Amino acid sequence: MARFRQTHDQPDRGWTPKHLLHGVAFLLTGLLMLGSYIVVGEPDSGEVSLRWGVVAALVMIGWAILVLLPGRRFLEHRNPLVEYYDAMVVAVAVALAVRTFMIEPFKIPSGSMIPTLLVGDYLFVNKMAYGHRAPFMKTRLFQGEGPRRGDVVVFEYPRDPGKDYIKRVVGLPGDRILYEGHRLYINNVPVQYQGREGYSYHNERNQKIESDRYLERLPDAVEYSVLWQRDGLSSMRTDEVVPEGHYFVMGDNRDNSNDSRFWGFVPGHRLVGKAVVLFWSWDMQQGAVRWDRLWKAIQ
């Protein structure tokens, strides 16, 4: 019996199930995360910001290599530290899986989507709405019909994929988009505007902006509010045909939005997901919670 216990307690120098499970899980998760941020064969256009996800993916790949190296017997020790590590691995794996492939929180940092979204709003993005990009490729899997006109989408800024933008889709592949004199035309059909009313807000520099608020109605019968500044760029003109596999996006705050009118179209493989619901809203100027906006669906 004593010999049996001595042999049983002696550490095995080969591979173990937990050893392989942890190492392979970290390696696959890291590679999938890295592939969701990097597209092979796409030239860079402008400065690129390093995303937290890329750093996290590289850390996970490095840790996987350490775990898989022979002789790493840490996981076979029976002590509270290993138990805490096991629990942490499960929690981190679940959190990363949910954030990478299902739901991700997003904070509104600017006023480009006022009045639909306010600075200090926090929302959930459904990352399954338009499928997922195959790792390191432009191909999207399980995309379905893709975005519709009027959807509020989060996407990687084409000129710097390290930054996420949020705008509204107004043009689908093949659409002709004309924007002139504060008026939007889709395939030569004028978009309807109703209900003019005054609307004022303070921008990021705490300057008061006087605007007019209208209800914009797309040909698909989707309705939402947009703002025009009374001294805005009404002469700004755009006349484009949306290429295949791309989308034309605009901010609801039409005179305070850096969107497709200025830098072009959003490639389909740069879509992150669809904005679905607000879960928190903090008015930084008033230092108070906007309780009426909590759990409000995004239209």
C-alpha positions in Angstrom: 0.0 0.0 0.0 2.8 2.4 0.8 4.5 1.7 -2.5 1.2 2.3 -4.3 0.8 5.8 -2.7 4.4 6.7 -3.5 3.9 5.8 -7.1 0.5 7.5 -7.3 1.8 10.7 -5.8 4.9 10.9 -8.0 4.4 13.6 -10.6 4.0 12.5 -14.2 6.4 14.1 -16.6 4.3 13.6 -19.6 1.2 15.4 -20.8 -1.9 15.4 -18.6 -5.6 16.0 -19.5 -5.8 19.3 -17.5 -2.4 20.3 -18.9 -3.6 19.9 -22.5 -7.1 21.3 -21.9 -5.8 24.6 -20.4 -3.0 25.1 -23.0 -5.2 24.3 -26.0 -8.1 26.4 -24.7 -5.9 29.4 -24.2 -4.2 28.9 -27.6 -7.4 28.6 -29.6 -9.1 31.5 -27.7 -6.1 33.7 -28.3 -5.8 32.9 -32.0 -9.6 33.4 -32.5 -9.4 36.8 -30.7 -6.4 37.8 -32.7 -8.0 36.8 -35.9 -11.1 38.9 -35.1 -8.9 42.0 -35.1 -6.4 41.3 -37.9 -7.3 40.9 -41.6 -4.6 39.3 -43.7 -3.9 41.1 -47.0 -5.7 44.3 -46.1 -3.4 47.4 -46.5 -3.3 49.8 -43.6 -4.8 53.2 -44.3 -3.6 55.7 -41.8 -2.5 55.4 -38.2 -3.4 52.2 -36.4 -4.3 52.1 -32.7 -3.4 49.0 -30.6 -6.6 47.5 -29.3 -6.9 45.9 -25.9 -8.1 42.8 -27.6 -4.9 42.3 -29.5 -2.9 42.7 -26.4 -5.1 40.2 -24.5 -4.9 37.8 -27.4 -1.1 37.9 -27.5 -1.0 37.4 -23.7 -3.2 34.4 -23.9 -1.1 32.8 -26.7 2.0 33.4 -24.7 0.5 31.8 -21.6 -0.7 28.9 -23.6 2.8 28.2 -24.8 4.1 28.4 -21.2 1.3 26.0 -20.1 2.0 23.5 -22.9 5.8 23.4 -22.3 6.8 20.0 -20.8 7.7 20.1 -17.2 5.1 22.7 -16.2 3.5 20.7 -13.3 1.8 23.6 -11.6 -1.6 22.4 -12.5 -1.0 19.0 -10.9 -0.3 20.4 -7.5 -3.1 20.1 -4.9 -3.3 23.4 -3.1 -5.7 26.3 -2.8 -3.8 28.4 -5.3 -4.4 25.9 -8.1 -8.1 25.8 -7.1 -8.3 29.5 -7.4 -6.5 29.4 -10.7 -9.0 26.8 -12.1 -11.9 29.0 -11.1 -10.3 32.1 -12.6 -9.6 30.3 -15.9 -13.3 29.3 -16.2 -14.5 32.8 -15.4 -12.1 34.5 -17.8 -12.9 32.0 -20.5 -16.6 32.6 -20.2 -16.2 36.4 -20.0 -13.9 36.5 -23.1 -16.2 34.2 -25.1 -19.3 36.3 -24.3 -17.5 39.6 -25.1 -15.8 38.3 -28.2 -18.6 36.4 -29.9 -21.9 37.4 -28.3 -22.4 40.7 -26.4 -20.0 43.6 -25.8 -20.6 46.8 -23.8 -19.9 50.1 -25.6 -19.6 53.6 -24.3 -20.7 56.7 -26.3 -17.8 59.2 -26.2 -19.1 61.9 -28.5 -22.3 63.6 -29.7 -22.4 62.3 -33.2 -25.5 60.3 -32.6 -27.5 62.8 -30.6 -30.5 62.7 -30.0 -30.6 58.9 -30.3 -27.5 58.4 -28.2 -26.1 60.8 -25.7 -22.6 61.3 -24.4 -22.2 59.0 -21.4 -24.6 56.4 -22.6 -23.6 52.8 -22.2 -25.1 50.1 -24.4 -24.9 46.5 -25.4 -23.8 45.5 -28.9 -25.2 42.2 -30.3 -22.1 40.7 -32.0 -24.1 37.8 -33.4 -26.5 40.1 -35.4 -24.4 40.1 -38.6 -22.5 36.8 -38.1 -18.8 36.7 -37.4 -15.8 37.3 -39.5 -13.6 34.2 -40.2 -10.3 34.6 -38.3 -7.7 36.6 -40.3 -10.1 36.8 -43.4 -12.7 39.2 -44.8 -15.3 36.5 -45.2 -18.2 36.7 -42.8 -19.9 33.5 -41.5 -23.6 33.2 -40.7 -24.2 36.8 -41.8 -27.8 36.2 -42.9 -29.4 39.3 -44.5 -26.8 41.6 -42.9 -27.6 45.2 -41.8 -30.8 46.9 -42.8 -31.3 50.6 -43.4 -31.8 52.3 -40.1 -29.8 49.9 -38.0 -27.4 51.5 -35.5 -24.2 49.6 -35.9 -20.8 49.5 -34.3 -17.9 49.0 -36.7 -14.1 49.3 -36.9 -13.2 52.7 -38.3 -11.8 51.8 -41.8 -8.9 54.3 -41.5 -7.9 53.0 -38.1 -9.4 49.6 -37.3 -8.2 50.0 -33.7 -11.0 52.4 -33.1 -14.7 51.5 -32.9 -17.3 53.9 -34.3 -21.1 53.9 -34.0 -23.4 55.3 -36.7 -26.6 54.5 -38.5 -26.8 52.6 -41.7 -28.6 54.6 -44.5 -27.1 53.0 -47.6 -26.9 49.3 -48.5 -24.8 47.8 -51.3 -25.9 49.1 -54.7 -27.8 52.1 -53.2 -27.2 55.6 -54.6 -26.9 58.0 -51.8 -27.4 61.7 -52.3 -27.1 64.2 -49.4 -27.6 67.8 -50.3 -28.9 70.8 -48.4 -29.7 68.8 -45.2 -31.8 66.4 -47.4 -31.1 62.7 -47.9 -32.1 60.8 -51.1 -31.9 57.0 -51.4 -32.0 55.7 -55.0 -33.4 59.1 -56.1 -36.3 58.8 -53.6 -36.3 61.7 -51.1 -36.4 60.8 -47.5 -39.4 62.3 -45.6 -39.0 64.8 -42.7 -41.6 65.7 -40.2 -42.1 67.5 -36.9 -39.6 70.3 -36.7 -38.8 71.4 -33.2 -36.0 73.2 -31.4 -33.3 71.1 -29.6 -30.3 72.4 -27.7 -27.4 70.5 -26.1 -23.9 71.1 -24.8 -21.1 69.5 -26.8 -17.9 68.0 -25.5 -16.4 71.5 -25.0 -19.4 72.5 -23.0 -20.6 74.8 -25.7 -24.3 75.2 -26.2 -25.5 74.1 -29.6 -28.8 75.2 -31.0 -30.4 72.7 -33.5 -33.6 71.7 -35.1 -34.9 68.2 -34.5 -36.8 66.3 -37.3 -38.3 62.9 -37.6 -36.6 61.2 -40.5 -38.5 58.4 -42.3 -36.6 56.0 -44.6 -38.2 54.3 -47.6 -38.2 51.1 -45.4 -40.6 52.9 -43.0 -37.9 53.1 -40.3 -38.2 56.3 -38.3 -35.8 58.1 -36.0 -34.8 61.6 -35.0 -32.0 63.6 -36.5 -30.5 67.0 -35.7 -29.5 69.9 -38.0 -27.6 72.8 -36.6 -29.2 76.1 -37.5 -25.9 77.4 -38.8 -24.7 73.9 -40.0 -23.1 72.8 -43.2 -26.2 72.8 -45.4 -24.1 73.1 -48.5 -22.3 69.8 -47.8 -23.0 67.5 -50.8 -22.5 63.8 -51.2 -23.4 61.7 -54.3 -22.2 58.1 -54.1 -23.1 54.6 -55.2 -22.4 52.1 -52.4 -20.1 49.3 -53.6 -20.9 45.6 -53.1 -20.0 44.4 -49.6 -20.0 48.0 -48.2 -22.4 50.3 -46.3 -23.0 54.0 -46.1 -23.4 55.3 -42.5 -24.2 58.6 -41.0 -24.6 60.0 -37.5 -28.0 61.3 -36.4 -26.4 64.6 -35.4 -25.9 65.5 -39.1 -23.7 68.5 -38.6 -21.5 67.0 -35.9 -20.6 63.6 -37.3 -17.5 62.2 -38.9 -19.1 59.6 -41.2 -19.2 58.1 -44.7 -19.7 61.6 -46.2 -16.1 62.4 -45.3 -14.1 59.1 -45.4 -16.2 56.6 -47.5 -17.9 53.3 -47.0 -17.7 50.7 -44.2 -16.5 47.3 -45.5 -18.8 44.5 -44.4 -16.0 42.6 -42.7 -15.4 45.6 -40.4 -18.8 45.4 -38.8 -18.7 44.6 -35.1 -22.4 44.3 -34.3 -25.8 45.9 -33.8 -26.5 48.3 -30.9 -29.5 47.0 -29.1 -30.2 48.4 -25.7 -28.9 51.0 -23.2 -28.0 49.7 -19.8 -26.5 52.8 -18.2 -26.5 56.5 -18.8 -24.4 59.1 -16.9 -24.8 62.9 -17.5 -21.2 64.1 -16.9 -22.2 67.7 -16.9 -24.9 67.3 -14.3 -23.1 64.5 -12.4 -26.3 62.4 -12.3 -27.8 59.2 -13.7 -30.3 59.6 -16.5 -32.8 57.1 -15.1 -35.3 57.5 -17.9 -32.7 56.1 -20.4 -31.9 52.8 -18.6 -32.8 49.7 -20.5 -34.1 51.7 -23.3 -34.1 49.9 -26.7 -32.2 51.6 -29.4 -34.3 52.5 -32.4 
